[in-house]
Amino acid sequence: MREFGYERAHDVAGAVALLGADPDARFLGGGTNLVDLMKTGVERPARLVDVRELPLDGIEPTDDGGLRIGATVTNSDLAAHPDVRRRYPALTQAVLAGASGQLRNMATVGGNLLQRTRCGYFTDVTRPCNKRVPGSGCPAIEGEHHNHAILGASEHCVAVHPSDMGVALTAFDAVVSYETADGAGSLPITDLYLPVGDTPHRETALPPGALITGVVLPPAPVAARSRYRKVRERASYAFALGSVAAALDVRDGVVHEARLALGAVASRPWRARTAERLLTGAPADAAGFAAAAEAELAAASPLPHNGYKVALLRNLTVAVLTELAEEMSR
């Protein structure tokens, strides 16, 4: 067992200072991912800075009608919050689709966004992995990759991001707030995750030592008519083979506004901008939904054993959008 230090932070500035004093330290929220990675030797922090008790556990309305969600809000509390359930139902559904009830009681919003990939080569320290050891290779390309990326991957990494919550937040244009020793900052969630390129070990655009303090959901009336659907290999406690977060505003049979994000297809939650553009102004029917999904997935580059994901995501997108459109027509 490798020894490590432990300190509990009492305020945001103190937490940032503690991490800045030790480059080998890590922030600890619920620990549902970090502790697992410490057990396998993937993460080897010299010190844990516990941020769980920082005053970042609130959910409150913003002045413009959105929602501000603190970084230490648990997944369970987020899913159960009445404003989230009423105004962003796909977010509640996404959170409830992830992990188990016990883990949701511990896991935090900030930690969920920063969880690492579940690629078996990444979590096995006896195998090479460019994300874990830059330049060592990506054995998943020739090996086990049935649940790996079909969009945005590179020859250096084909792992996918595992967050369900992140997919829904991406569909709703969430903005991630953070604090550093130099002050506060923010990033749209679509800019939070870096493209894989040739540096898959660099996963986010957060400045060094940054502590996520919260997530802001902008006002989005369309989000009240949203849904998250996840396909997985067993009914619960399994990561997605593919998922869709969608919101739809249909007027007189025509799509007035659409939001669409895909999960388990790339190293980050995938905002389906091409599909959204094609959907907007088009008839709200299965043919239009299929055409939009096919256009988004035209850029897919599946590996030999994960090509099924292209059809899966196409059909899943059509099914979710059709259900939303039918609900609005009743």
C-alpha positions in Angstrom: 0.0 0.0 0.0 1.3 3.4 -0.9 1.0 6.0 1.8 -0.6 9.3 1.1 -1.5 12.4 3.1 -5.0 13.7 3.8 -6.3 17.2 4.5 -9.8 18.5 4.7 -10.4 21.9 3.1 -12.6 24.4 4.9 -13.0 27.0 2.1 -12.4 27.2 -1.6 -9.3 29.4 -1.4 -7.8 27.0 1.2 -8.5 24.0 -1.0 -6.8 25.6 -4.0 -3.8 26.7 -1.9 -3.4 23.1 -0.6 -3.4 21.6 -4.1 -1.0 24.3 -5.3 1.5 23.5 -2.6 1.7 19.9 -3.8 1.7 19.1 -7.5 1.1 15.4 -6.6 -2.1 16.2 -4.7 -5.6 15.5 -5.9 -9.0 16.9 -4.9 -11.3 14.3 -3.3 -15.1 14.6 -3.6 -17.2 11.5 -3.2 -14.2 9.3 -4.2 -16.3 6.9 -6.3 -13.8 7.1 -9.2 -10.5 8.3 -7.7 -10.4 5.8 -4.9 -10.9 2.9 -7.3 -8.1 4.2 -9.5 -5.8 4.5 -6.4 -6.6 0.9 -5.5 -5.4 -0.3 -9.0 -2.4 2.0 -9.0 -3.5 4.2 -11.9 -3.7 7.3 -9.6 -0.9 7.7 -7.1 -1.5 11.0 -5.3 0.8 12.0 -2.5 -2.0 13.9 -0.8 -5.8 14.0 -1.0 -7.5 17.4 -0.4 -11.0 16.6 0.7 -13.5 19.2 -0.7 -16.7 17.4 0.2 -17.6 19.8 3.1 -17.0 23.0 1.1 -20.1 25.2 0.9 -20.8 24.2 -2.7 -23.7 21.9 -2.2 -26.6 24.2 -3.2 -28.9 24.3 -6.2 -30.4 27.7 -6.8 -32.0 29.8 -9.6 -29.9 32.3 -11.4 -31.1 35.9 -12.1 -31.8 35.1 -15.8 -33.9 32.0 -15.0 -31.3 29.2 -15.2 -30.0 27.0 -12.4 -26.7 27.1 -10.5 -25.6 23.7 -9.3 -22.8 23.5 -6.7 -19.9 21.1 -7.4 -20.4 19.1 -4.2 -24.1 18.4 -4.8 -24.5 14.7 -4.8 -25.9 12.9 -7.8 -28.8 11.7 -5.8 -29.7 15.3 -4.6 -29.3 16.6 -8.2 -31.7 14.0 -9.6 -34.3 14.6 -6.9 -34.3 18.4 -7.0 -37.8 19.6 -8.1 -36.4 22.4 -10.4 -34.1 19.9 -12.1 -36.9 17.4 -12.6 -39.4 20.0 -13.9 -37.1 22.2 -16.0 -34.4 19.7 -17.2 -35.9 16.2 -16.9 -33.3 14.6 -19.2 -30.7 15.6 -16.6 -32.6 13.8 -13.8 -33.0 10.7 -16.1 -29.3 10.8 -17.0 -28.2 10.9 -13.4 -30.6 8.1 -12.4 -29.2 6.0 -15.3 -25.7 6.1 -13.9 -24.2 3.8 -11.2 -26.2 2.6 -8.2 -28.2 4.4 -5.6 -25.4 4.0 -3.1 -22.8 5.5 -5.4 -25.1 8.3 -6.4 -25.4 9.2 -2.7 -21.6 9.7 -2.6 -20.7 10.9 -6.1 -20.6 14.7 -6.7 -21.3 16.8 -9.7 -17.8 18.1 -10.0 -16.3 14.7 -9.7 -18.7 13.2 -12.2 -17.5 15.6 -14.9 -13.9 14.7 -14.2 -14.2 10.9 -14.0 -11.7 9.0 -16.0 -12.4 6.5 -18.8 -13.4 2.9 -17.9 -11.2 1.5 -20.8 -9.8 -1.8 -19.5 -6.3 -0.9 -20.8 -6.3 2.4 -19.0 -7.2 0.7 -15.7 -4.7 -2.1 -16.0 -1.3 -0.8 -15.1 0.4 -3.9 -16.6 -0.7 -2.8 -20.1 0.4 0.2 -22.2 -2.0 3.2 -22.5 -1.3 6.6 -23.9 -3.7 8.2 -21.6 -1.9 6.8 -18.6 1.6 6.7 -19.9 2.0 9.0 -22.9 3.8 7.4 -25.8 3.3 3.8 -24.7 0.6 3.0 -27.3 -3.1 2.2 -27.5 -3.7 -1.6 -27.5 -7.4 -1.1 -27.6 -7.2 -0.3 -31.4 -6.1 -3.9 -32.1 -7.6 -5.4 -29.0 -10.9 -5.2 -27.0 -12.8 -2.1 -28.2 -16.4 -3.1 -28.6 -17.4 -0.1 -26.4 -14.9 2.4 -27.6 -15.2 5.6 -29.7 -16.6 6.0 -33.1 -16.3 9.8 -33.3 -13.4 12.1 -32.6 -10.9 9.4 -31.8 -7.3 9.3 -33.0 -4.5 6.7 -33.5 -3.4 7.6 -30.0 -6.6 6.8 -28.1 -10.1 5.4 -28.7 -11.5 5.5 -25.2 -14.9 7.0 -24.4 -16.0 9.3 -21.6 -18.3 7.5 -19.2 -20.4 10.3 -17.8 -24.2 10.1 -18.3 -24.7 13.4 -16.5 -22.2 15.1 -18.8 -24.3 14.2 -21.9 -27.4 15.9 -20.6 -25.4 18.9 -19.4 -23.8 19.2 -22.9 -27.2 19.2 -24.6 -28.3 22.1 -22.3 -25.2 24.3 -22.9 -24.0 24.0 -19.3 -21.1 26.3 -18.2 -18.5 24.9 -15.7 -17.2 27.3 -13.1 -13.8 26.9 -11.4 -11.4 28.6 -9.0 -7.7 28.8 -9.2 -5.0 30.7 -7.3 -5.3 33.4 -9.9 -9.1 33.8 -9.4 -12.3 32.4 -10.8 -13.0 31.3 -14.4 -15.6 29.4 -16.4 -15.7 27.1 -19.5 -18.7 26.0 -21.6 -18.9 22.3 -21.1 -18.3 21.8 -24.8 -14.9 23.4 -24.3 -14.1 21.6 -21.1 -12.9 18.4 -22.7 -9.9 18.6 -25.1 -9.8 16.7 -28.4 -7.8 13.5 -28.2 -5.3 14.3 -30.9 -1.8 13.1 -29.9 -2.1 14.1 -26.3 -4.9 11.9 -24.8 -3.4 12.3 -21.3 -4.5 16.0 -21.4 -8.2 15.5 -20.9 -9.6 18.9 -19.9 -8.9 22.6 -20.5 -9.0 23.4 -16.8 -6.0 25.4 -15.7 -3.5 23.5 -13.5 -4.7 23.3 -9.9 -8.3 24.4 -10.8 -11.1 23.3 -8.5 -14.6 23.0 -10.1 -17.0 25.0 -8.0 -20.2 24.5 -9.9 -22.2 24.2 -13.1 -24.6 26.8 -14.5 -27.5 25.7 -16.7 -28.7 28.6 -18.8 -32.5 29.2 -19.2 -33.8 26.8 -21.9 -37.6 26.4 -22.2 -37.0 23.6 -24.7 -35.3 21.6 -21.9 -38.6 21.0 -20.1 -39.4 18.7 -23.0 -36.4 16.5 -22.9 -35.4 12.9 -22.5 -32.3 10.8 -21.8 -32.1 7.3 -23.1 -29.3 4.9 -22.4 -28.5 1.5 -24.0 -26.4 -0.9 -21.9 -25.5 -4.5 -21.6 -27.5 -5.0 -18.4 -30.4 -3.2 -16.9 -28.6 -1.3 -14.2 -25.1 -0.3 -12.9 -23.5 -0.5 -16.4 -21.9 2.1 -18.6 -23.6 3.0 -21.8 -23.0 1.4 -25.1 -24.7 4.5 -26.5 -26.9 7.2 -25.1 -28.9 10.2 -26.3 -30.0 13.4 -24.5 -32.6 15.2 -26.6 -34.9 18.1 -26.2 -37.5 19.2 -28.8 -39.9 22.1 -29.5 -42.4 21.2 -32.2 -44.9 23.7 -33.6 -47.5 22.8 -36.2 -45.6 19.7 -37.1 -42.3 21.5 -37.6 -39.2 21.4 -35.4 -38.7 24.9 -33.9 -35.8 24.0 -31.7 -33.8 20.9 -31.1 -31.0 19.9 -28.6 -29.1 16.7 -29.1 -26.1 15.1 -27.4 -24.7 11.6 -27.7 -22.9 9.6 -25.1 -20.4 6.7 -25.2 -19.3 7.6 -28.7 -16.2 9.8 -28.1 -13.7 10.9 -25.5 -16.2 13.6 -24.4 -20.0 14.0 -24.5 -20.7 14.7 -28.2 -22.9 17.7 -29.1 -24.7 16.8 -32.3 -24.6 20.2 -34.0 -25.0 18.8 -37.5 -28.2 17.0 -36.5 -29.6 20.0 -34.7 -29.1 22.2 -37.8 -30.9 19.7 -40.0 -33.7 19.2 -37.5 -34.5 22.9 -37.1 -37.2 23.9 -39.5 -37.8 20.4 -40.8 -40.9 18.3 -40.4 -41.0 16.5 -37.0 -41.2 13.0 -38.5 -39.2 9.8 -38.4 -37.7 10.4 -41.9 -36.4 13.8 -40.8 -35.1 12.4 -37.5 -33.3 9.6 -39.3 -31.8 11.9 -41.9 -30.4 14.2 -39.1 -29.0 11.2 -37.2 -27.4 9.8 -40.3 -25.8 13.2 -41.1 -24.3 13.4 -37.6 -22.9 9.9 -37.7 -21.5 10.2 -41.3 -18.2 11.3 -39.7 -18.0 8.0 -37.6 -14.9 5.9 -38.0 -15.7 2.7 -36.2 -13.2 0.0 -35.4 -13.7 -3.6 -36.5 -15.8 -4.6 -33.4 -17.7 -1.4 -32.6 -19.4 -0.6 -35.9 -22.7 -1.7 -34.4 -22.7 1.7 -32.5 -23.5 3.6 -35.7 -26.8 1.8 -36.2 -27.5 1.8 -32.4 -27.1 5.6 -32.1 -29.1 6.2 -35.3 -32.0 4.1 -34.1 -31.8 5.4 -30.6 -31.9 9.0 -31.7 -34.9 8.4 -34.0 -36.7 6.7 -31.2 -36.1 9.4 -28.6 -37.0 12.2 -31.0 -40.2 10.4 -32.1 -41.3 9.9 -28.6 -40.8 13.5 -27.8 -42.7 14.7 -30.9 -45.6 12.3 -30.2 -45.9 13.6 -26.6 -46.1 17.1 -27.9 -48.8 16.3 -30.4 -51.2 14.9 -27.7 
